[in-house]
Amino acid sequence: MWKRARRGGRPHRDTVPPVELCDLCAATFPADRAVHCLVPDSSCVQERGGRADGLRLLTACGEGHLEELREDYRRRPFVEEELWAAKVAQVLGTGPRALTVEELARRTGLHEPEIHRAVVWHNRRLREARDHPGP
């Protein structure tokens, strides 16, 4: 548990300075050396939804690693159905598991045709994973 600073503003001896983790190499480093950027990512939804859905915050230990990460995301297609499926999964994972399409539309902000396309996309991905398991 973090300890509060002592009166007079001096921190406790065991207070740990904030650190970051590089998304590319997993190195830890002081937070004040971190470089960040937002990239489009259709698999990324925020905890409470909103304008940042479809954007991922990248953290790197330097500009070189940040550029490598950016390039990886530039090559990755942005698939609307993936974003919609992530929103549906988020809502179903945080509330009642059985919702009508109308309730799901209200909670996700999606239209019914988008929900149907998201379900089709999700089910296709599950079949592909089952039929072609990775190494």
MDAnalysis code that builds the backbone (N, CA, C; Angstrom):
import MDAnalysis as mda
import numpy as np

u = mda.Universe.empty(405, n_residues=135, atom_resindex=np.repeat(np.arange(135), 3), trajectory=True)
u.add_TopologyAttr("name", ["N", "CA", "C"] * 135)
u.add_TopologyAttr("resid", np.arange(1, 136))
u.add_TopologyAttr("resname", ["MET", "TRP", "LYS", "ARG", "ALA", "ARG", "ARG", "GLY", "GLY", "ARG", "PRO", "HIS", "ARG", "ASP", "THR", "VAL", "PRO", "PRO", "VAL", "GLU", "LEU", "CYS", "ASP", "LEU", "CYS", "ALA", "ALA", "THR", "PHE", "PRO", "ALA", "ASP", "ARG", "ALA", "VAL", "HIS", "CYS", "LEU", "VAL", "PRO", "ASP", "SER", "SER", "CYS", "VAL", "GLN", "GLU", "ARG", "GLY", "GLY", "ARG", "ALA", "ASP", "GLY", "LEU", "ARG", "LEU", "LEU", "THR", "ALA", "CYS", "GLY", "GLU", "GLY", "HIS", "LEU", "GLU", "GLU", "LEU", "ARG", "GLU", "ASP", "TYR", "ARG", "ARG", "ARG", "PRO", "PHE", "VAL", "GLU", "GLU", "GLU", "LEU", "TRP", "ALA", "ALA", "LYS", "VAL", "ALA", "GLN", "VAL", "LEU", "GLY", "THR", "GLY", "PRO", "ARG", "ALA", "LEU", "THR", "VAL", "GLU", "GLU", "LEU", "ALA", "ARG", "ARG", "THR", "GLY", "LEU", "HIS", "GLU", "PRO", "GLU", "ILE", "HIS", "ARG", "ALA", "VAL", "VAL", "TRP", "HIS", "ASN", "ARG", "ARG", "LEU", "ARG", "GLU", "ALA", "ARG", "ASP", "HIS", "PRO", "GLY", "PRO"])
u.atoms.positions = np.array([
    [0.849, -1.178, 0.000],
    [0.000, 0.000, 0.000],
    [0.892, 1.238, 0.000],
    [0.489, 2.230, -0.735],
    [1.260, 3.475, -0.812],
    [1.085, 4.264, 0.468],
    [2.183, 4.847, 0.936],
    [2.128, 5.676, 2.132],
    [2.073, 7.134, 1.711],
    [1.349, 7.892, 2.476],
    [1.258, 9.319, 2.187],
    [2.558, 10.006, 2.594],
    [2.797, 11.147, 1.959],
    [3.983, 11.924, 2.306],
    [3.854, 12.413, 3.741],
    [4.977, 12.529, 4.402],
    [4.978, 13.051, 5.767],
    [4.641, 14.529, 5.747],
    [4.275, 15.029, 6.876],
    [4.047, 16.468, 6.976],
    [5.343, 17.179, 6.640],
    [5.201, 18.280, 5.975],
    [6.391, 18.992, 5.543],
    [6.780, 18.603, 4.131],
    [6.015, 17.659, 3.526],
    [6.220, 17.316, 2.137],
    [7.296, 16.286, 1.855],
    [8.013, 15.800, 2.894],
    [9.055, 14.798, 2.637],
    [8.411, 13.430, 2.502],
    [8.724, 12.688, 1.447],
    [8.145, 11.338, 1.291],
    [8.808, 10.354, 2.246],
    [8.121, 9.268, 2.481],
    [8.698, 8.177, 3.261],
    [9.882, 7.596, 2.497],
    [10.808, 6.986, 3.209],
    [11.979, 6.374, 2.569],
    [11.590, 5.282, 1.591],
    [10.508, 4.566, 1.870],
    [10.147, 3.444, 1.015],
    [9.164, 3.824, -0.102],
    [8.965, 5.111, -0.336],
    [8.109, 5.537, -1.433],
    [8.828, 5.254, -2.745],
    [8.132, 4.568, -3.660],
    [8.714, 4.180, -4.938],
    [8.308, 5.209, -5.989],
    [9.277, 5.724, -6.746],
    [8.903, 6.669, -7.807],
    [8.103, 5.946, -8.890],
    [7.209, 6.652, -9.561],
    [6.401, 6.009, -10.598],
    [7.270, 5.464, -11.729],
    [6.919, 4.290, -12.209],
    [7.638, 3.684, -13.322],
    [6.643, 3.335, -14.430],
    [7.161, 3.202, -15.627],
    [6.376, 2.798, -16.787],
    [6.945, 1.500, -17.329],
    [6.191, 0.869, -18.207],
    [6.585, -0.370, -18.853],
    [6.482, -0.156, -20.359],
    [7.556, -0.428, -21.079],
    [7.565, -0.256, -22.529],
    [6.678, -1.318, -23.171],
    [5.758, -0.889, -24.028],
    [4.860, -1.826, -24.713],
    [5.584, -2.705, -25.722],
    [6.810, -2.339, -26.104],
    [7.550, -3.138, -27.073],
    [8.510, -4.115, -26.401],
    [9.385, -3.601, -25.543],
    [10.432, -4.461, -24.975],
    [10.181, -4.870, -23.529],
    [9.134, -4.337, -22.912],
    [8.752, -4.645, -21.534],
    [9.750, -4.144, -20.500],
    [10.656, -3.253, -20.902],
    [11.587, -2.661, -19.935],
    [10.823, -1.703, -19.032],
    [11.234, -1.640, -17.777],
    [10.678, -0.639, -16.872],
    [11.649, 0.531, -16.799],
    [11.105, 1.722, -16.621],
    [11.916, 2.935, -16.614],
    [11.137, 4.019, -15.899],
    [11.797, 5.105, -15.474],
    [11.086, 6.184, -14.775],
    [9.993, 6.787, -15.648],
    [8.874, 7.076, -15.036],
    [7.714, 7.591, -15.762],
    [8.015, 8.886, -16.504],
    [8.924, 9.690, -15.981],
    [9.205, 10.971, -16.641],
    [10.000, 10.799, -17.940],
    [10.465, 9.591, -18.250],
    [11.173, 9.328, -19.513],
    [10.271, 8.681, -20.562],
    [9.032, 8.400, -20.203],
    [8.108, 7.707, -21.104],
    [7.692, 8.608, -22.267],
    [7.520, 7.983, -23.426],
    [6.929, 8.668, -24.570],
    [5.639, 7.926, -24.908],
    [4.620, 8.693, -25.287],
    [3.283, 8.137, -25.506],
    [2.721, 8.623, -26.834],
    [1.787, 7.874, -27.359],
    [0.974, 8.339, -28.481],
    [-0.294, 7.490, -28.539],
    [-1.310, 8.028, -29.189],
    [-2.549, 7.300, -29.427],
    [-2.543, 6.782, -30.854],
    [-2.982, 5.536, -31.032],
    [-3.080, 4.941, -32.358],
    [-4.460, 4.315, -32.515],
    [-4.966, 4.264, -33.755],
    [-6.237, 3.573, -33.988],
    [-6.095, 2.079, -33.721],
    [-7.047, 1.512, -32.982],
    [-7.046, 0.079, -32.687],
    [-8.486, -0.358, -32.458],
    [-9.023, -1.103, -33.397],
    [-10.428, -1.497, -33.318],
    [-10.706, -2.520, -32.221],
    [-9.690, -3.051, -31.582],
    [-9.915, -4.001, -30.492],
    [-9.954, -3.318, -29.128],
    [-9.774, -2.012, -29.098],
    [-9.623, -1.293, -27.830],
    [-10.874, -0.486, -27.486],
    [-11.502, -0.829, -26.373],
    [-12.613, -0.032, -25.855],
    [-12.251, 0.411, -24.443],
    [-12.723, 1.580, -24.090],
    [-12.434, 2.128, -22.774],
    [-13.399, 1.543, -21.748],
    [-13.047, 1.665, -20.503],
    [-13.847, 1.061, -19.437],
    [-15.287, 1.554, -19.444],
    [-15.483, 2.817, -19.690],
    [-16.837, 3.363, -19.661],
    [-17.319, 3.799, -21.038],
    [-16.619, 3.378, -22.068],
    [-17.021, 3.751, -23.420],
    [-16.751, 5.224, -23.683],
    [-17.067, 5.650, -24.844],
    [-16.939, 7.063, -25.135],
    [-16.095, 7.351, -26.347],
    [-15.614, 8.590, -26.414],
    [-14.908, 9.063, -27.597],
    [-13.569, 8.386, -27.808],
    [-12.971, 7.805, -26.790],
    [-11.655, 7.175, -26.942],
    [-11.747, 5.712, -27.390],
    [-12.960, 5.185, -27.531],
    [-13.082, 3.818, -28.047],
    [-12.466, 3.768, -29.432],
    [-11.691, 2.720, -29.679],
    [-11.016, 2.582, -30.964],
    [-9.647, 3.238, -30.986],
    [-9.200, 3.747, -29.846],
    [-7.867, 4.334, -29.727],
    [-7.108, 3.624, -28.616],
    [-5.844, 3.347, -28.853],
    [-4.992, 2.716, -27.852],
    [-3.845, 3.661, -27.507],
    [-3.597, 3.824, -26.215],
    [-2.467, 4.621, -25.749],
    [-1.244, 3.723, -25.678],
    [-0.226, 4.076, -26.447],
    [1.027, 3.324, -26.430],
    [2.026, 4.026, -25.530],
    [2.834, 3.241, -24.846],
    [3.893, 3.755, -23.984],
    [5.183, 3.068, -24.384],
    [6.247, 3.866, -24.532],
    [7.539, 3.292, -24.919],
    [8.657, 3.958, -24.141],
    [9.800, 3.275, -24.146],
    [10.976, 3.759, -23.419],
    [11.775, 4.767, -24.240],
    [11.424, 4.950, -25.493],
    [12.124, 5.914, -26.337],
    [11.419, 6.058, -27.666],
    [11.826, 7.067, -28.431],
    [11.191, 7.338, -29.720],
    [11.329, 6.174, -30.696],
    [12.461, 5.473, -30.673],
    [12.661, 4.348, -31.580],
    [11.640, 3.251, -31.367],
    [11.418, 2.893, -30.111],
    [10.436, 1.854, -29.815],
    [9.022, 2.344, -30.091],
    [8.755, 3.617, -29.828],
    [7.432, 4.161, -30.109],
    [7.149, 4.106, -31.608],
    [8.143, 4.415, -32.424],
    [7.954, 4.364, -33.879],
    [7.717, 2.931, -34.356],
    [8.401, 1.953, -33.774],
    [8.153, 0.549, -34.131],
    [6.717, 0.144, -33.793],
    [6.247, 0.571, -32.628],
    [4.873, 0.268, -32.230],
    [3.873, 0.938, -33.169],
    [4.110, 2.212, -33.476],
    [3.234, 2.932, -34.410],
    [3.142, 2.188, -35.743],
    [4.292, 1.751, -36.248],
    [4.327, 1.053, -37.538],
    [3.523, -0.245, -37.482],
    [3.616, -0.979, -36.369],
    [2.821, -2.202, -36.207],
    [1.327, -1.888, -36.320],
    [0.888, -0.812, -35.675],
    [-0.526, -0.460, -35.705],
    [-0.933, 0.129, -37.048],
    [-0.029, 0.774, -37.767],
    [-0.349, 1.273, -39.114],
    [-0.685, 0.110, -40.051],
    [0.005, -1.004, -39.882],
    [-0.223, -2.177, -40.734],
    [-1.477, -2.955, -40.344],
    [-1.947, -2.768, -39.146],
    [-3.101, -3.527, -38.660],
    [-4.390, -2.869, -39.159],
    [-5.265, -3.632, -39.804],
    [-6.513, -3.028, -40.289],
    [-7.425, -2.628, -39.140],
    [-8.155, -1.556, -39.339],
    [-9.169, -1.131, -38.371],
    [-10.493, -1.719, -38.849],
    [-11.060, -2.617, -38.046],
    [-12.275, -3.345, -38.425],
    [-13.412, -2.876, -37.516],
    [-14.360, -2.159, -38.123],
    [-15.486, -1.622, -37.334],
    [-16.191, -2.713, -36.534],
    [-16.423, -3.874, -37.152],
    [-17.119, -4.959, -36.460],
    [-16.361, -5.424, -35.231],
    [-15.029, -5.370, -35.271],
    [-14.228, -5.744, -34.108],
    [-14.473, -4.771, -32.957],
    [-14.526, -3.485, -33.274],
    [-14.802, -2.471, -32.258],
    [-16.196, -2.671, -31.673],
    [-17.166, -2.900, -32.538],
    [-18.529, -3.111, -32.058],
    [-18.621, -4.366, -31.196],
    [-17.932, -5.438, -31.606],
    [-17.936, -6.677, -30.827],
    [-17.307, -6.454, -29.454],
    [-16.261, -5.646, -29.407],
    [-15.625, -5.340, -28.118],
    [-16.584, -4.574, -27.215],
    [-17.350, -3.654, -27.787],
    [-18.332, -2.906, -26.990],
    [-19.423, -3.829, -26.458],
    [-19.891, -4.733, -27.316],
    [-20.922, -5.687, -26.891],
    [-20.376, -6.583, -25.784],
    [-19.177, -7.105, -25.964],
    [-18.575, -7.977, -24.950],
    [-18.386, -7.241, -23.628],
    [-17.993, -5.981, -23.709],
    [-17.804, -5.194, -22.487],
    [-19.117, -5.061, -21.720],
    [-20.188, -4.731, -22.423],
    [-21.492, -4.570, -21.770],
    [-21.965, -5.899, -21.191],
    [-21.808, -6.971, -21.956],
    [-22.252, -8.278, -21.463],
    [-21.391, -8.769, -20.309],
    [-20.161, -8.327, -20.233],
    [-19.271, -8.747, -19.156],
    [-19.426, -7.964, -17.872],
    [-20.149, -6.844, -17.924],
    [-20.262, -6.000, -16.727],
    [-21.680, -5.879, -16.209],
    [-22.616, -6.551, -16.826],
    [-24.005, -6.448, -16.388],
    [-24.719, -7.757, -16.591],
    [-26.033, -7.684, -16.736],
    [-26.791, -8.910, -16.993],
    [-26.322, -9.571, -18.278],
    [-26.188, -10.896, -18.258],
    [-25.699, -11.638, -19.421],
    [-26.769, -11.767, -20.496],
    [-28.029, -11.614, -20.135],
    [-29.112, -11.740, -21.102],
    [-29.774, -10.377, -21.278],
    [-29.591, -9.804, -22.459],
    [-30.190, -8.515, -22.782],
    [-30.878, -8.633, -24.136],
    [-31.925, -7.869, -24.316],
    [-32.525, -7.800, -25.639],
    [-31.610, -6.974, -26.532],
    [-31.810, -7.070, -27.826],
    [-31.003, -6.281, -28.757],
    [-31.241, -4.796, -28.494],
    [-32.456, -4.434, -28.160],
    [-32.767, -3.031, -27.870],
    [-31.993, -2.544, -26.636],
    [-31.953, -3.377, -25.585],
    [-31.204, -3.013, -24.380],
    [-29.705, -2.925, -24.688],
    [-29.228, -3.857, -25.460],
    [-27.815, -3.864, -25.850],
    [-27.487, -2.621, -26.662],
    [-28.368, -2.235, -27.552],
    [-28.168, -1.025, -28.362],
    [-28.098, 0.204, -27.454],
    [-28.978, 0.281, -26.501],
    [-28.997, 1.427, -25.588],
    [-27.712, 1.496, -24.757],
    [-27.237, 0.347, -24.285],
    [-26.049, 0.339, -23.419],
    [-24.737, 0.507, -24.172],
    [-24.717, 0.105, -25.439],
    [-23.472, 0.216, -26.216],
    [-23.409, 1.481, -27.061],
    [-24.584, 2.061, -27.345],
    [-24.621, 3.196, -28.265],
    [-24.598, 2.764, -29.720],
    [-24.718, 1.467, -29.964],
    [-24.717, 0.939, -31.322],
    [-26.146, 0.799, -31.838],
    [-26.277, 0.716, -33.154],
    [-27.560, 0.438, -33.781],
    [-27.693, -1.076, -33.937],
    [-28.926, -1.538, -34.052],
    [-29.160, -2.983, -34.147],
    [-28.383, -3.641, -35.286],
    [-28.335, -3.058, -36.501],
    [-27.548, -3.703, -37.557],
    [-26.060, -3.818, -37.197],
    [-25.539, -2.861, -36.469],
    [-24.134, -2.930, -36.041],
    [-23.938, -4.064, -35.042],
    [-24.893, -4.245, -34.160],
    [-24.816, -5.338, -33.184],
    [-24.844, -6.684, -33.906],
    [-25.723, -6.820, -34.863],
    [-25.805, -8.077, -35.619],
    [-24.502, -8.336, -36.373],
    [-23.940, -7.315, -37.012],
    [-22.667, -7.480, -37.722],
    [-21.544, -7.832, -36.747],
    [-21.576, -7.248, -35.544],
    [-20.557, -7.557, -34.532],
    [-20.642, -9.010, -34.097],
    [-21.855, -9.508, -33.905],
    [-22.042, -10.907, -33.495],
    [-21.563, -11.850, -34.598],
    [-21.895, -11.543, -35.853],
    [-21.438, -12.371, -36.972],
    [-19.913, -12.377, -37.028],
    [-19.301, -11.205, -36.883],
    [-17.835, -11.100, -36.918],
    [-17.221, -11.929, -35.785],
    [-17.757, -11.777, -34.579],
    [-17.247, -12.495, -33.406],
    [-17.365, -14.008, -33.594],
    [-18.526, -14.460, -34.062],
    [-18.730, -15.900, -34.246],
    [-17.810, -16.460, -35.321],
    [-17.586, -15.691, -36.391],
    [-16.666, -16.133, -37.435],
    [-15.257, -16.288, -36.870],
    [-14.841, -15.332, -36.052],
    [-13.509, -15.414, -35.430],
    [-13.396, -16.635, -34.525],
    [-14.430, -16.945, -33.768],
    [-14.414, -18.135, -32.906],
    [-14.289, -19.408, -33.737],
    [-15.041, -19.489, -34.850],
    [-14.953, -20.670, -35.718],
    [-13.557, -20.798, -36.314],
    [-12.987, -19.674, -36.772],
    [-11.639, -19.702, -37.350],
    [-10.619, -20.167, -36.321],
    [-10.739, -19.690, -35.095],
    [-9.800, -20.088, -34.032],
    [-9.954, -21.567, -33.709],
    [-11.181, -22.060, -33.724],
    [-11.421, -23.482, -33.452],
    [-10.899, -24.356, -34.587],
    [-11.138, -23.930, -35.827],
    [-10.749, -24.726, -36.989],
    [-9.250, -24.635, -37.316],
    [-8.622, -23.543, -36.909],
    [-7.189, -23.340, -37.196],
    [-6.471, -22.885, -35.939],
    [-6.331, -23.771, -34.949],
    [-5.651, -23.372, -33.707],
    [-4.201, -22.978, -33.977],
    [-3.740, -22.018, -33.215],
    [-2.348, -21.535, -33.364],
    [-1.348, -22.564, -32.902],
    [-0.072, -22.210, -33.020],
    [0.997, -23.146, -32.636],
    [0.996, -23.509, -31.179],
])
